[in-house]
Amino acid sequence: ELKSVRKRESNSERALVFLAVVLARRPGLTKSAGIKRRVKNRLALWQEGKFDALVQDTTNLALARAGGTRRVASEESKARSFNTSVLDGNLRKAVRNLTG
């Protein structure tokens, strides 16, 4: 891929995407045999021209690793947090949490 960029046959984005999709890490995959198998499979998919599938898989992995959304606190939990902060003497924190 890098040779094709140097020869001006493709742009640099293709090389960057190639590196990102082939070297994307999968959580829980730590053994060298599993990593080698994954890289070989991804290289084979790249050579077959299945770029969309590779990009989609990499995007899904990144979104899964990004974490969940923040939980919306109920009115009761907000009131409890406010009361605890006030009793601890953290008035600024209490008001900031209540209004933010």
Backbone torsions as a table, in degrees:
resi	resn	phi	psi	omega
1	GLU	NA	-40.9	-179.8
2	LEU	-68.4	-31.4	177.2
3	LYS	-64.3	-39.6	-179.3
4	SER	-67.2	-29.5	176.3
5	VAL	-70.5	-43.7	179.1
6	ARG	-63.6	-35.5	179.3
7	LYS	-80.9	-0.5	-178.8
8	ARG	65.8	28.5	176.8
9	GLU	-86.3	-24.3	176.7
10	SER	-145.4	164.7	-178.4
11	ASN	-86.7	172.2	-175.1
12	SER	-70.8	-21.7	179.2
13	GLU	-60.6	-38.4	-178.9
14	ARG	-62.0	-42.3	178.6
15	ALA	-66.3	-39.5	179.3
16	LEU	-66.3	-41.6	178.1
17	VAL	-66.0	-40.1	178.1
18	PHE	-56.0	-49.8	-179.4
19	LEU	-63.1	-41.4	-177.7
20	ALA	-66.1	-43.1	-175.5
21	VAL	-79.0	-30.9	-179.4
22	VAL	-78.0	-36.8	-176.2
23	LEU	-96.1	8.5	179.6
24	ALA	-61.7	133.1	-178.2
25	ARG	-88.1	146.7	176.3
26	ARG	-110.8	128.5	-179.9
27	PRO	-59.4	136.1	177.8
28	GLY	88.4	-8.5	-179.9
29	LEU	-95.9	102.2	-173.9
30	THR	-122.1	-19.9	-177.9
31	LYS	-77.0	142.4	-176.1
32	SER	-63.8	-35.0	179.5
33	ALA	-64.1	-41.5	178.3
34	GLY	-66.5	-38.8	179.3
35	ILE	-66.4	-43.6	178.5
36	LYS	-60.9	-43.6	-179.8
37	ARG	-62.7	-41.2	-179.9
38	ARG	-65.2	-44.5	-180.0
39	VAL	-64.5	-42.1	178.5
40	LYS	-62.1	-43.6	178.9
41	ASN	-62.6	-41.8	-178.9
42	ARG	-69.6	-35.5	174.7
43	LEU	-64.4	-40.6	178.7
44	ALA	-63.8	-42.2	177.9
45	LEU	-63.3	-38.8	178.3
46	TRP	-63.0	-44.4	-178.6
47	GLN	-67.9	-28.3	176.9
48	GLU	-78.6	-8.8	177.7
49	GLY	86.7	19.0	-179.3
50	LYS	-90.9	60.6	-175.5
51	PHE	-68.4	-41.0	-177.6
52	ASP	-62.0	-41.3	179.6
53	ALA	-64.7	-40.9	179.1
54	LEU	-65.2	-44.2	-179.9
55	VAL	-65.3	-41.9	179.5
56	GLN	-62.2	-43.8	179.1
57	ASP	-63.1	-43.2	179.7
58	THR	-64.8	-39.9	177.9
59	THR	-64.0	-43.9	178.6
60	ASN	-62.4	-40.2	177.3
61	LEU	-63.1	-42.5	-179.3
62	ALA	-64.9	-40.6	178.7
63	LEU	-67.5	-36.6	178.9
64	ALA	-67.1	-36.4	179.9
65	ARG	-77.2	-18.8	-175.2
66	ALA	-68.2	-20.1	178.9
67	GLY	99.2	169.8	-177.7
68	GLY	-84.7	175.3	177.0
69	THR	-80.9	160.0	179.0
70	ARG	-70.3	140.0	179.6
71	ARG	-75.8	135.1	178.5
72	VAL	-79.4	123.7	-177.8
73	ALA	-78.3	142.2	178.3
74	SER	-76.6	166.2	179.8
75	GLU	-61.6	-37.5	-179.4
76	GLU	-65.6	-43.0	-179.6
77	SER	-69.3	-34.0	176.1
78	LYS	-64.5	-42.8	179.9
79	ALA	-65.2	-41.2	179.1
80	ARG	-63.2	-42.9	178.7
81	SER	-64.7	-41.9	178.3
82	PHE	-61.2	-47.0	-179.0
83	ASN	-61.6	-44.2	179.9
84	THR	-62.7	-42.7	-179.9
85	SER	-65.1	-40.9	179.3
86	VAL	-65.0	-45.0	-180.0
87	LEU	-64.3	-29.6	177.4
88	ASP	-81.1	-7.1	179.0
89	GLY	89.1	10.7	179.6
90	ASN	-97.8	72.9	-175.0
91	LEU	-68.0	-41.2	179.1
92	ARG	-60.5	-47.7	180.0
93	LYS	-61.3	-40.6	-179.5
94	ALA	-61.7	-47.0	-178.8
95	VAL	-68.6	-40.6	179.8
96	ARG	-61.5	-44.0	179.2
97	ASN	-67.7	-33.4	-178.7
98	LEU	-72.6	-38.8	-176.5
99	THR	-94.0	-18.0	-176.5
100	GLY	-91.7	NA	NA
